[in-house]
Amino acid sequence: MSDTDAHEAFLSGVRVLQIGNGIAGSAAAALLGMLGAEVNRTPAAPAQRFGPLLDSPDGPAAAVDLVLDRQKTAPAADSDLRVDDHDIVIVDGANPKPEPADGVALVTITPFGADGPDRHLGASEIVAQASGGLLATIEDAAGAPVPAPGYVAGKAVGAVAALAALHGLDRLRSDGGAVVVDVSAQEAVIFTAALPECAHVLYRCPGRAGSGRYLAPSGVFSCRDGLVRITAVENHQWAGLRAALGEPEWASGLDERPARIEHAELINRHVTEWTSTRLKADCAATLQAHGVPSTPVNLPGELLTSPQFAHRRSLHRVRLADLDATVLGPPWSITAGHPAATVARPGLTALRVAELTHVLAGPIVGALLGAMGANVIRIEDPDRLDIYRRSGPFADGVAGPERGAYFAVANHSKHSALLDPARASDEVAAILADSDVLIENVGSSRLRRYGVDPLELADSGRLTLRVSGFGSEGPLAGYRVYANNVQSYGGLAGLTTTAEDTPARVNTVLADPLSSVIGALVIAAWALGPSRTSGAVIDLSMAEVVATTVSEYLAAASVDQPAASARVRRAVHRTSDDRWCAVELRGEQCEPEQADVIAALITTNRADDAAYKLRNAGVEAAVVRRADELITDPHLTARGFFPEIDHPDPDLSPARLVGLPWRFDDTGPVRLAPPPALGSLNADQPRTAHADAAH
């Protein structure tokens, strides 16, 4: 089977109906279509869109719609489509909503969920960014929030909704009847864009959260042709940077983290002197050769000539609005293996998953699948424990392998098998022999040390998900990266600028959780579809996941069309109680006189009052929420979004997690199990006992 055939087979036979013109619903349906589902959408009146425009015979059309809808079928009239002719129905921005029907997984996407005090509040991209914590993680030099470009939040919600739809389909097949899945856009944005920040507050960690913990040199630096992103966080990365710069005298005495914090201004000044005389790609390549995470900050047009994207065949020429445009394909490639000798029952609850993962992007995949019913074993090497077990940030600032805050939210709902270093390869082989799926993001060299070959697993009927910054092949395959590096390479950071067109500080680690959602989605599609009978290797590129969040800008750049619409404008203003209120202005609201009136109203009112008054006046507005506000928010509390669990460290029990951003209408929030104690499987049962492990 060719890669393309394998690619299209995962959801072959599944019929999806998209109702409404919301970006999230459109993105969810598009992802399911990429996995082989047949996708229909009801005709809908075009909505005003913020973002690049492409010319069409009927006038300007939003490129975001053209890109997301290009593989869907839209009949002449809604009456040509029946809800009960489909397996999955996704509703976003439609009123009234269809009634649940037997044999259908009905997925409803709403701004704040179907219940709770805020369920009636309206939707827009700026509301999702502000209420979901994304906007609080992006700031200018003075600390003011900066909106993300295009529909980054909406597409993140769409990825979550696609995964929720497959969870609904799995339940439908096991229980029958009608299944209704409630997806909250606010919760989806929190999960994908503010997960570490919420964990930091939930576990009372000292210091700054997420990428705010990084020390100099960490940020963007000027080059001859733009900007380069450098993230030298660890001591060995600092040593690599010194070597790349020729062991300059000014760098002596700065080998330990406290010294680099104290002398951050000195370090950044000298690094800027070095980068400013070089091309950004050359800077990145030189630093990467010395083990320093570094990438160019790309604009969408530059991705059209990306050597890595070209190697992976990620760019496709298509016809959009009577123009030959370039669009991104799926952010994964699939290499098909051979049929399995014996095939386990399809579905998520029968799925046996092994993990060789670290940090965030890999572990969160397993946590999602574990929460959805799969049996997940995290394989842990005592000589290479996860950085969040080793280095924290720790709950209350007290170190311990069970006290990592980020470890907890990224590793719930699974088990831990602690390897014996003297028998590591044999023990890994035994666990894999009893597994259907391997999730790995530790890289090829560690896999070889454990004797693991993903292609051999594929030929034995198993699935391997490989998660990395750029994919496992190509000129950038070996690049060391953090989330902010792939966000820079993938075009998100370059497009995120202030009103003065200066680069904003993009502190969110969106690339990690969003890539995890996409990875879990592909695994779930394999588990539920006809390809479960054959193995495969899925190679997921985080940089391409990021690029999909701004893919309409890439398409617009490919046909040299305008990069923004004057009909919609976003702004953030400080309120009288020293908070922030974000607005999305449309049509006449964008005129300077009206925009000034709206700004004045915000600056002279408390944040909650300003948002309330503006919404009543027909202006899309929301208060910018930080993580400390989110975890105490009455609406999220009413919905149980931060559930209590019995933590493996008794001093922390009970503790809280960040919940799944969807639920079933008849059972409420999806139940999460605690993160595993180190070696939780070793004490009382064989490490290969998937079937007997308590879930």
C-alpha positions as CSV (number, residue, x, y, z in Angstrom):
1,M,0.0,0.0,0.0
2,S,1.3,3.5,-0.9
3,D,1.5,6.2,1.7
4,T,-1.4,8.1,0.0
5,D,-3.6,5.0,0.1
6,A,-2.8,4.5,3.8
7,H,-3.4,8.1,4.5
8,E,-6.9,8.0,3.0
9,A,-8.0,4.7,4.6
10,F,-8.0,5.6,8.3
11,L,-11.6,6.9,8.3
12,S,-12.7,5.3,5.1
13,G,-16.5,4.7,5.2
14,V,-17.1,7.4,7.9
15,R,-19.6,10.1,6.8
16,V,-19.3,13.6,8.4
17,L,-21.7,16.5,8.1
18,Q,-20.7,20.0,9.0
19,I,-23.5,22.4,9.9
20,G,-22.8,26.1,10.4
21,N,-20.1,28.5,9.4
22,G,-17.9,28.5,12.5
23,I,-14.2,28.2,11.9
24,A,-13.8,25.6,14.6
25,G,-16.4,23.3,13.1
26,S,-15.0,23.8,9.6
27,A,-11.5,23.0,10.8
28,A,-12.7,19.9,12.7
29,A,-14.5,18.6,9.6
30,A,-11.4,19.3,7.4
31,L,-9.2,17.3,9.7
32,L,-11.5,14.3,9.6
33,G,-11.6,14.7,5.8
34,M,-7.8,14.5,5.7
35,L,-8.0,11.2,7.5
36,G,-10.3,9.8,4.8
37,A,-13.8,10.6,6.0
38,E,-16.4,11.7,3.5
39,V,-17.3,15.3,4.5
40,N,-20.4,17.2,3.5
41,R,-21.3,20.7,4.6
42,T,-24.5,22.6,4.5
43,P,-24.7,25.7,2.5
44,A,-24.1,28.7,4.7
45,A,-24.0,32.5,4.3
46,P,-20.4,33.6,4.4
47,A,-19.3,35.2,7.6
48,Q,-17.0,38.2,7.9
49,R,-13.5,36.8,8.3
50,F,-10.4,38.3,9.8
51,G,-7.4,37.4,7.6
52,P,-6.1,37.1,4.0
53,L,-8.4,37.5,1.1
54,L,-8.4,35.8,-2.2
55,D,-10.3,37.0,-5.3
56,S,-13.1,34.9,-6.6
57,P,-15.7,35.4,-9.3
58,D,-18.2,36.6,-6.6
59,G,-15.8,39.0,-5.1
60,P,-13.3,38.7,-2.3
61,A,-13.5,35.4,-0.3
62,A,-11.7,34.6,2.9
63,A,-8.8,32.4,2.3
64,V,-9.4,30.6,5.5
65,D,-12.8,29.3,4.2
66,L,-11.4,28.4,0.8
67,V,-8.6,26.4,2.4
68,L,-10.7,24.6,5.0
69,D,-13.6,23.8,2.6
70,R,-11.6,22.7,-0.5
71,Q,-12.2,19.0,0.0
72,K,-15.8,19.1,1.2
73,T,-19.0,18.6,-0.7
74,A,-21.7,21.3,-0.4
75,P,-25.1,20.4,-2.0
76,A,-27.4,23.0,-3.6
77,A,-29.7,23.1,-0.6
78,D,-29.7,22.0,3.0
79,S,-32.6,19.7,2.3
80,D,-30.3,17.5,0.3
81,L,-28.6,16.3,3.5
82,R,-30.0,14.3,6.3
83,V,-28.5,14.2,9.7
84,D,-29.2,10.5,10.1
85,D,-27.3,9.7,6.9
86,H,-24.1,10.5,8.7
87,D,-22.0,9.0,11.4
88,I,-20.7,12.3,12.8
89,V,-22.5,15.7,12.7
90,I,-20.5,18.8,13.7
91,V,-22.5,21.9,14.6
92,D,-20.8,25.3,15.0
93,G,-22.5,28.6,14.5
94,A,-25.9,27.2,13.4
95,N,-29.2,27.9,15.0
96,P,-31.4,26.0,15.6
97,K,-29.3,22.9,16.2
98,P,-30.5,19.5,14.9
99,E,-32.0,17.1,17.3
100,P,-30.0,14.1,18.4
101,A,-30.6,11.0,16.2
102,D,-29.9,7.3,16.8
103,G,-26.7,6.1,15.2
104,V,-25.2,9.6,15.0
105,A,-22.5,11.3,17.1
106,L,-23.7,14.9,17.3
107,V,-20.8,17.3,18.2
108,T,-21.9,20.8,19.3
109,I,-19.2,23.5,19.5
110,T,-20.2,26.6,21.6
111,P,-18.2,29.4,23.0
112,F,-18.5,28.3,26.7
113,G,-20.1,24.9,26.6
114,A,-23.8,23.9,26.7
115,D,-24.2,24.6,30.5
116,G,-22.8,26.8,33.2
117,P,-23.3,30.5,34.0
118,D,-21.6,31.8,30.8
119,R,-23.3,29.4,28.4
120,H,-25.2,32.3,26.8
121,L,-22.2,34.5,25.9
122,G,-21.4,35.1,22.3
123,A,-18.5,33.9,20.1
124,S,-15.7,35.3,18.1
125,E,-12.0,34.6,17.6
126,I,-11.1,37.3,20.1
127,V,-13.5,36.0,22.7
128,A,-11.9,32.6,22.4
129,Q,-8.4,34.0,22.6
130,A,-9.2,36.2,25.6
131,S,-11.4,33.9,27.7
132,G,-9.2,30.8,27.0
133,G,-5.9,32.3,28.3
134,L,-4.1,32.4,24.9
135,L,-4.1,36.2,24.8
136,A,-2.5,36.5,28.2
137,T,0.5,34.5,27.0
138,I,1.3,36.9,24.1
139,E,2.6,40.4,24.9
140,D,4.5,43.4,23.7
141,A,7.6,44.8,25.3
142,A,5.5,46.7,27.9
143,G,3.5,43.6,28.9
144,A,0.3,44.5,27.0
145,P,-1.5,41.5,25.5
146,V,-1.2,41.1,21.7
147,P,-3.9,39.2,19.7
148,A,-2.8,36.1,17.7
149,P,-3.2,36.3,14.0
150,G,-6.0,34.9,11.9
151,Y,-8.0,32.1,13.5
152,V,-5.4,30.4,15.7
153,A,-7.8,29.8,18.6
154,G,-10.6,28.6,16.2
155,K,-8.4,26.1,14.6
156,A,-7.2,24.8,18.0
157,V,-10.8,24.3,19.0
158,G,-11.4,22.5,15.7
159,A,-8.6,20.0,16.4
160,V,-10.1,19.3,19.8
161,A,-13.6,19.0,18.3
162,A,-12.3,16.5,15.7
163,L,-10.8,14.3,18.5
164,A,-14.0,14.7,20.6
165,A,-16.0,13.5,17.5
166,L,-14.0,10.3,17.3
167,H,-14.5,9.8,21.1
168,G,-18.2,10.2,20.4
169,L,-18.0,7.7,17.5
170,D,-16.3,5.2,19.7
171,R,-19.0,5.5,22.3
172,L,-21.7,5.3,19.7
173,R,-20.3,2.0,18.4
174,S,-20.1,0.5,21.9
175,D,-23.4,1.8,23.4
176,G,-25.6,2.6,20.4
177,G,-28.4,5.1,20.5
178,A,-27.7,8.8,20.1
179,V,-24.5,10.4,21.4
180,V,-24.2,14.2,22.0
181,V,-20.7,15.6,22.6
182,D,-20.4,19.1,24.1
183,V,-17.2,21.0,23.1
184,S,-16.4,24.3,24.9
185,A,-14.3,26.6,22.9
186,Q,-13.0,28.3,26.0
187,E,-11.9,25.0,27.5
188,A,-10.3,23.9,24.2
189,V,-8.2,27.0,24.1
190,I,-7.2,26.6,27.7
191,F,-6.1,23.1,27.1
192,T,-4.1,23.9,23.9
193,A,-2.7,27.3,24.8
194,A,-2.5,27.7,28.6
195,L,-1.9,24.2,29.9
196,P,1.5,24.8,31.6
197,E,0.3,28.2,33.0
198,C,-2.7,26.5,34.6
199,A,-0.6,23.7,36.0
200,H,1.8,26.2,37.5
201,V,-1.0,27.9,39.4
202,L,-2.8,24.7,40.4
203,Y,0.4,23.3,42.0
204,R,1.6,26.6,43.5
205,C,4.9,26.5,41.6
206,P,7.4,29.4,42.2
207,G,8.7,31.5,39.4
208,R,7.2,32.1,35.9
209,A,5.2,29.5,34.0
210,G,5.8,27.9,30.6
211,S,8.4,29.5,28.3
212,G,8.5,32.5,30.8
213,R,10.9,30.3,32.8
214,Y,13.6,30.4,30.0
215,L,16.7,32.5,30.7
216,A,19.1,34.4,28.4
217,P,19.7,33.9,25.7
218,S,16.1,33.1,24.9
219,G,14.1,35.2,22.4
220,V,14.3,36.6,18.9
221,F,17.5,38.2,17.6
222,S,18.0,40.5,14.6
223,C,19.8,39.1,11.5
224,R,20.6,40.6,8.1
225,D,17.4,39.2,6.6
226,G,15.0,39.1,9.6
227,L,14.9,37.3,12.9
228,V,16.2,34.1,14.4
229,R,14.8,32.4,17.5
230,I,17.3,31.1,20.0
231,T,16.5,29.2,23.2
232,A,19.6,28.2,25.1
233,V,18.0,27.1,28.4
234,E,20.2,24.3,29.7
235,N,23.8,24.5,30.8
236,H,24.9,22.2,27.9
237,Q,23.1,24.4,25.4
238,W,24.9,27.5,26.8
239,A,28.2,25.6,26.4
240,G,27.2,25.0,22.8
241,L,26.4,28.6,22.2
242,R,29.7,29.7,23.6
243,A,31.5,27.3,21.3
244,A,29.5,28.5,18.3
245,L,30.5,32.1,19.1
246,G,34.2,31.1,19.4
247,E,34.4,31.1,23.2
248,P,34.3,34.9,23.6
249,E,35.8,36.4,26.7
250,W,32.6,38.1,27.8
251,A,30.9,34.7,28.2
252,S,33.3,33.5,30.9
253,G,31.9,33.0,34.4
254,L,28.3,32.6,33.1
255,D,28.1,28.8,33.0
256,E,25.4,28.5,35.7
257,R,21.8,29.5,35.4
258,P,21.8,32.2,38.2
259,A,24.7,34.0,36.5
260,R,22.9,34.0,33.2
261,I,19.8,35.4,34.8
262,E,21.8,38.2,36.5
263,H,23.6,39.1,33.3
264,A,20.8,38.6,30.8
265,E,21.2,42.1,29.3
266,L,24.9,41.6,28.6
267,I,24.3,38.2,27.0
268,N,21.5,39.3,24.8
269,R,23.5,42.4,23.6
270,H,26.5,40.2,22.6
271,V,24.4,37.6,21.0
272,T,22.6,40.3,19.0
273,E,26.0,41.6,17.8
274,W,26.8,38.1,16.5
275,T,23.5,37.4,14.8
276,S,23.2,40.9,13.2
277,T,25.9,40.2,10.7
278,R,24.5,36.9,9.5
279,L,21.6,35.4,7.7
280,K,18.9,33.9,9.9
281,A,19.1,30.4,8.4
282,D,22.9,30.4,8.8
283,C,22.6,31.5,12.4
284,A,20.2,28.7,13.1
285,A,22.3,26.1,11.3
286,T,25.5,27.1,13.1
287,L,23.9,27.0,16.5
288,Q,22.1,23.7,15.8
289,A,25.5,22.2,14.9
290,H,26.5,23.0,18.4
291,G,23.4,21.6,20.0
292,V,21.6,24.9,20.5
293,P,17.8,25.0,19.8
294,S,17.5,27.8,17.1
295,T,15.3,28.4,14.1
296,P,14.6,31.2,11.6
297,V,11.5,33.3,12.3
298,N,9.6,32.7,9.0
299,L,6.8,34.6,7.4
300,P,4.2,32.5,5.5
301,G,5.7,33.4,2.1
302,E,9.1,32.0,3.2
303,L,7.5,28.6,4.1
304,L,6.7,28.3,0.4
305,T,10.4,27.7,-0.2
306,S,11.1,25.7,3.0
307,P,13.6,22.9,2.2
308,Q,12.1,20.8,5.0
309,F,8.5,21.2,3.8
310,A,9.7,20.5,0.3
311,H,11.4,17.3,1.4
312,R,8.3,16.1,3.2
313,R,6.0,17.1,0.3
314,S,3.9,19.2,2.6
315,L,3.0,21.8,0.0
316,H,0.4,21.2,-2.6
317,R,-0.7,23.2,-5.6
318,V,-4.5,23.4,-5.9
319,R,-7.1,25.5,-7.5
320,L,-8.6,28.1,-5.1
321,A,-11.1,30.7,-6.4
322,D,-9.9,30.3,-10.0
323,L,-6.3,30.8,-8.9
324,D,-3.4,28.3,-8.7
325,A,-2.5,28.5,-5.0
326,T,-0.3,26.6,-2.6
327,V,-1.8,24.9,0.5
328,L,-0.5,22.8,3.3
329,G,-1.3,19.1,3.3
330,P,-1.8,17.2,6.6
331,P,1.0,17.8,9.2
332,W,1.8,14.1,9.2
333,S,3.1,11.5,6.8
334,I,2.1,7.8,7.0
335,T,4.1,4.8,6.0
336,A,2.0,1.7,5.8
337,G,3.1,-1.6,7.2
338,H,1.8,-5.2,6.8
339,P,-1.5,-6.6,8.1
340,A,-1.4,-7.9,11.6
341,A,-1.4,-11.6,12.3
342,T,-4.1,-11.1,14.8
343,V,-6.3,-8.0,15.1
344,A,-7.6,-6.8,18.4
345,R,-11.2,-5.5,18.7
346,P,-11.4,-2.1,17.1
347,G,-12.2,0.9,19.4
348,L,-10.5,3.0,22.0
349,T,-11.2,1.0,25.1
350,A,-9.5,-2.0,23.6
351,L,-6.4,0.0,22.6
352,R,-3.2,-0.9,24.3
353,V,-0.6,1.9,24.1
354,A,3.0,2.0,25.1
355,E,4.9,5.3,25.5
356,L,8.6,6.3,25.1
357,T,8.1,10.0,25.6
358,H,9.3,13.0,27.4
359,V,8.5,16.7,28.0
360,L,5.0,17.6,26.7
361,A,4.0,16.8,23.1
362,G,4.5,13.0,23.4
363,P,3.1,12.5,26.9
364,I,-0.1,14.5,26.3
365,V,-1.0,12.1,23.4
366,G,-1.0,9.2,25.9
367,A,-2.9,11.2,28.5
368,L,-5.7,12.0,26.0
369,L,-6.0,8.4,24.8
370,G,-5.9,7.2,28.4
371,A,-8.7,9.5,29.4
372,M,-10.7,8.2,26.3
373,G,-10.4,4.7,27.6
374,A,-7.2,3.3,26.2
375,N,-4.8,1.3,28.4
376,V,-1.5,3.4,28.4
377,I,1.8,2.3,29.8
378,R,4.5,4.9,30.2
379,I,7.9,3.3,29.9
380,E,10.4,5.1,32.2
381,D,14.2,4.8,32.3
382,P,15.7,5.6,35.7
383,D,18.8,6.9,33.9
384,R,16.8,9.3,31.7
385,L,13.7,10.3,33.7
386,D,11.4,12.9,32.2
387,I,12.6,16.5,32.7
388,Y,9.4,17.3,34.6
389,R,10.1,14.5,37.0
390,R,13.7,15.6,37.5
391,S,13.6,19.4,37.2
392,G,10.1,20.5,37.8
393,P,8.6,23.0,38.2
394,F,7.6,21.3,41.4
395,A,4.4,21.6,43.5
396,D,5.1,24.2,46.2
397,G,8.7,24.4,45.1
398,V,9.5,21.1,46.8
399,A,11.4,18.6,44.6
400,G,10.3,15.0,44.1
401,P,9.6,12.7,41.2
402,E,5.8,12.7,41.9
403,R,5.6,16.5,42.4
404,G,6.2,17.8,38.9
405,A,3.3,20.1,38.0
406,Y,3.6,19.8,34.2
407,F,4.2,16.1,34.6
408,A,0.8,15.7,36.3
409,V,-1.2,17.5,33.6
410,A,0.6,15.8,30.8
411,N,0.6,12.2,32.2
412,H,-2.7,11.5,33.9
413,S,-4.7,8.5,33.1
414,K,-1.8,6.1,32.4
415,H,0.5,3.7,34.2
416,S,4.3,3.7,34.7
417,A,6.7,0.8,34.0
418,L,10.2,1.5,35.4
419,L,12.9,-0.2,33.4
420,D,15.8,-2.2,34.8
421,P,18.8,-0.6,33.0
422,A,20.5,-3.9,32.8
423,R,17.5,-5.4,30.9
424,A,16.1,-2.3,29.3
425,S,15.9,-3.6,25.7
426,D,14.3,-6.9,26.7
427,E,11.7,-5.2,28.9
428,V,10.8,-2.6,26.3
429,A,10.4,-5.5,23.8
430,A,8.1,-7.3,26.2
431,I,5.8,-4.3,26.6
432,L,5.7,-3.6,22.9
433,A,4.8,-7.2,22.2
434,D,1.7,-6.7,24.3
435,S,0.8,-3.3,22.7
436,D,-1.1,-2.1,19.6
437,V,0.5,1.4,19.5
438,L,3.8,3.0,20.4
439,I,4.0,6.8,21.0
440,E,7.6,8.1,20.8
441,N,9.2,11.5,20.8
442,V,12.6,10.5,22.2
443,G,14.3,10.3,18.8
444,S,15.9,7.7,16.7
445,S,19.1,7.2,18.7
446,R,17.2,6.3,21.9
447,L,15.0,4.0,20.0
448,R,18.0,2.2,18.6
449,R,19.4,1.9,22.2
450,Y,16.2,0.1,23.2
451,G,16.2,-2.0,20.0
452,V,13.0,-0.4,18.7
453,D,12.5,-0.1,14.9
454,P,9.2,1.6,14.0
455,L,9.1,0.0,10.5
456,E,9.4,-3.4,12.1
457,L,6.6,-2.6,14.4
458,A,4.5,-1.5,11.4
459,D,5.3,-4.8,9.6
460,S,4.0,-6.7,12.6
461,G,0.7,-4.8,12.5
462,R,1.4,-2.2,15.1
463,L,1.1,1.6,14.8
464,T,3.9,4.0,15.8
465,L,3.3,7.7,16.3
466,R,6.6,9.7,16.0
467,V,6.4,13.3,17.2
468,S,9.2,15.7,16.5
469,G,9.8,19.3,15.7
470,F,10.2,18.8,11.9
471,G,9.5,15.1,11.3
472,S,12.0,12.3,11.3
473,E,13.4,12.9,7.8
474,G,14.7,15.9,5.9
475,P,17.4,18.6,6.2
476,L,16.0,19.9,9.5
477,A,15.0,16.5,11.0
478,G,17.7,16.5,13.6
479,Y,17.1,20.1,14.8
480,R,16.7,20.5,18.5
481,V,13.7,22.6,19.3
482,Y,11.3,23.9,21.9
483,A,7.7,25.0,21.2
484,N,8.8,28.6,20.6
485,N,11.3,27.4,18.0
486,V,8.7,25.5,15.9
487,Q,6.2,28.4,16.4
488,S,8.8,30.7,14.9
489,Y,9.6,28.3,12.0
490,G,6.0,27.6,11.3
491,G,5.0,31.2,10.7
492,L,3.0,31.9,13.9
493,A,5.6,34.1,15.6
494,G,6.4,36.0,12.5
495,L,2.8,37.0,12.0
496,T,2.2,37.9,15.7
497,T,3.1,41.5,15.9
498,T,2.1,44.6,17.8
499,A,0.1,47.5,16.4
500,E,3.4,49.1,15.6
501,D,4.4,46.0,13.6
502,T,7.1,44.9,16.1
503,P,7.5,41.3,17.1
504,A,5.4,40.2,20.1
505,R,6.7,37.8,22.7
506,V,4.8,34.6,22.0
507,N,5.1,32.8,25.4
508,T,2.4,30.2,24.8
509,V,3.6,26.6,24.1
510,L,0.6,26.0,21.8
511,A,2.8,23.8,19.6
512,D,3.0,21.1,22.2
513,P,-0.6,20.5,23.3
514,L,-2.0,21.2,19.8
515,S,0.4,18.7,18.3
516,S,-0.7,16.2,21.0
517,V,-4.3,16.6,20.1
518,I,-3.5,16.0,16.4
519,G,-1.4,13.0,17.3
520,A,-4.2,11.5,19.4
521,L,-6.6,12.2,16.6
522,V,-4.6,10.2,14.0
523,I,-4.2,7.3,16.4
524,A,-7.9,7.3,17.2
525,A,-8.8,7.3,13.5
526,W,-6.6,4.3,13.0
527,A,-8.1,2.5,16.0
528,L,-11.7,3.1,14.8
529,G,-11.2,2.6,11.1
530,P,-10.5,-0.2,8.7
531,S,-6.8,0.3,8.8
532,R,-6.7,-1.2,12.3
533,T,-5.9,-4.4,10.5
534,S,-2.5,-3.1,9.3
535,G,0.4,-1.4,11.0
536,A,1.8,2.0,10.0
537,V,4.3,4.7,11.1
538,I,2.9,8.2,11.5
539,D,5.5,10.9,11.4
540,L,4.1,14.1,12.9
541,S,5.8,17.4,12.4
542,M,5.1,20.0,15.0
543,A,6.3,22.8,12.7
544,E,3.7,21.8,10.2
545,V,1.0,21.6,12.9
546,V,1.9,25.2,13.7
547,A,1.9,26.2,10.1
548,T,-1.7,24.9,9.7
549,T,-2.8,27.5,12.3
550,V,-1.9,30.2,9.8
551,S,-2.3,28.2,6.6
552,E,-4.6,30.8,5.0
553,Y,-1.7,33.3,5.1
554,L,0.5,30.8,3.2
555,A,-2.2,30.3,0.6
556,A,-2.6,34.1,0.2
557,A,1.1,34.6,-0.1
558,S,1.3,32.0,-2.8
559,V,-1.0,34.1,-5.1
560,D,0.4,37.5,-3.9
561,Q,-2.9,38.6,-2.3
562,P,-3.6,41.0,0.6
563,A,-2.6,39.7,4.0
564,A,-5.4,41.3,6.1
565,S,-8.9,42.5,5.9
566,A,-9.8,46.1,6.7
567,R,-13.3,45.0,7.7
568,V,-12.3,43.4,10.9
569,R,-9.8,44.7,13.5
570,R,-8.7,43.4,16.9
571,A,-7.4,45.5,19.8
572,V,-6.7,45.3,23.5
573,H,-7.0,48.1,26.0
574,R,-6.2,48.5,29.7
575,T,-9.2,49.0,31.9
576,S,-9.7,51.2,35.0
577,D,-9.0,48.3,37.3
578,D,-5.6,47.6,35.6
579,R,-6.8,44.6,33.6
580,W,-7.3,44.2,29.9
581,C,-10.3,44.0,27.6
582,A,-10.0,42.7,24.1
583,V,-12.4,43.7,21.2
584,E,-13.0,42.6,17.7
585,L,-14.3,45.5,15.6
586,R,-16.3,44.9,12.4
587,G,-17.4,47.0,9.6
588,E,-18.1,50.6,10.7
589,Q,-16.7,49.9,14.1
590,C,-13.3,49.9,12.6
591,E,-13.7,53.6,11.6
592,P,-11.3,55.8,13.7
593,E,-14.1,57.7,15.4
594,Q,-16.0,54.6,16.6
595,A,-12.8,52.8,17.5
596,D,-11.7,55.8,19.7
597,V,-15.1,55.8,21.4
598,I,-14.8,52.0,22.1
599,A,-11.3,52.5,23.4
600,A,-12.4,55.3,25.7
601,L,-15.2,53.2,27.1
602,I,-12.7,50.4,28.0
603,T,-10.2,52.7,29.6
604,T,-12.8,54.4,31.9
605,N,-14.5,51.2,33.1
606,R,-13.7,48.1,35.0
607,A,-12.8,45.2,32.8
608,D,-16.0,43.1,33.4
609,D,-18.2,46.2,33.1
610,A,-16.5,47.3,29.8
611,A,-17.0,43.8,28.3
612,Y,-20.6,43.7,29.4
613,K,-21.4,47.2,28.0
614,L,-19.7,46.5,24.7
615,R,-21.4,43.2,24.2
616,N,-24.8,44.9,24.8
617,A,-23.8,47.5,22.2
618,G,-23.0,44.8,19.6
619,V,-19.2,44.8,19.9
620,E,-17.4,41.5,20.4
621,A,-15.5,41.9,23.6
622,A,-14.0,39.8,26.4
623,V,-11.8,40.2,29.4
624,V,-8.3,38.8,29.0
625,R,-8.1,36.0,31.5
626,R,-4.8,34.7,33.1
627,A,-4.3,31.3,34.5
628,D,-4.9,32.4,38.1
629,E,-8.3,33.7,37.1
630,L,-9.2,30.7,35.0
631,I,-8.7,28.1,37.8
632,T,-11.1,30.1,40.1
633,D,-13.5,31.1,37.4
634,P,-17.1,30.3,38.5
635,H,-18.2,29.1,35.1
636,L,-15.3,26.7,34.7
637,T,-15.8,25.6,38.3
638,A,-19.5,24.9,37.7
639,R,-18.5,22.7,34.7
640,G,-15.9,20.8,36.7
641,F,-13.1,21.7,34.2
642,F,-10.4,21.4,36.8
643,P,-11.2,18.0,38.4
644,E,-9.9,16.7,41.7
645,I,-7.8,13.5,41.7
646,D,-6.0,11.4,44.4
647,H,-2.5,12.4,43.7
648,P,0.2,9.7,44.1
649,D,2.1,12.0,46.5
650,P,-0.1,11.9,49.6
651,D,1.0,15.4,50.6
652,L,-0.6,16.8,47.5
653,S,-3.8,14.8,47.6
654,P,-6.4,15.8,46.6
655,A,-5.0,17.7,43.7
656,R,-6.4,19.1,40.5
657,L,-5.8,18.6,36.8
658,V,-6.8,20.4,33.6
659,G,-9.8,18.5,32.3
660,L,-10.7,17.4,28.8
661,P,-12.4,20.2,26.8
662,W,-15.4,18.1,25.8
663,R,-18.0,16.0,27.6
664,F,-21.0,13.8,26.9
665,D,-24.3,15.4,27.6
666,D,-25.6,12.5,29.8
667,T,-22.4,11.9,31.9
668,G,-20.7,15.2,32.3
669,P,-16.9,15.7,32.4
670,V,-14.8,12.8,31.2
671,R,-13.2,11.2,34.2
672,L,-9.4,11.5,34.6
673,A,-7.2,9.1,36.5
674,P,-4.2,10.5,38.5
675,P,-0.7,10.7,37.0
676,P,1.2,7.4,37.8
677,A,3.6,7.0,40.6
678,L,7.1,6.1,39.2
679,G,7.0,2.4,38.5
680,S,3.4,2.0,39.5
681,L,3.1,-1.2,37.4
682,N,6.3,-2.8,38.8
683,A,5.3,-3.4,42.4
684,D,2.3,-5.8,42.0
685,Q,2.0,-7.1,38.5
686,P,4.0,-8.0,35.4
687,R,5.1,-5.0,33.3
688,T,3.5,-6.4,30.2
689,A,0.0,-7.0,31.8
690,H,-2.0,-4.5,29.7
691,A,-5.1,-6.4,30.1
692,D,-4.9,-6.7,33.9
693,A,-3.8,-3.2,34.6
694,A,-6.4,-1.3,36.5
695,H,-7.7,1.7,34.6
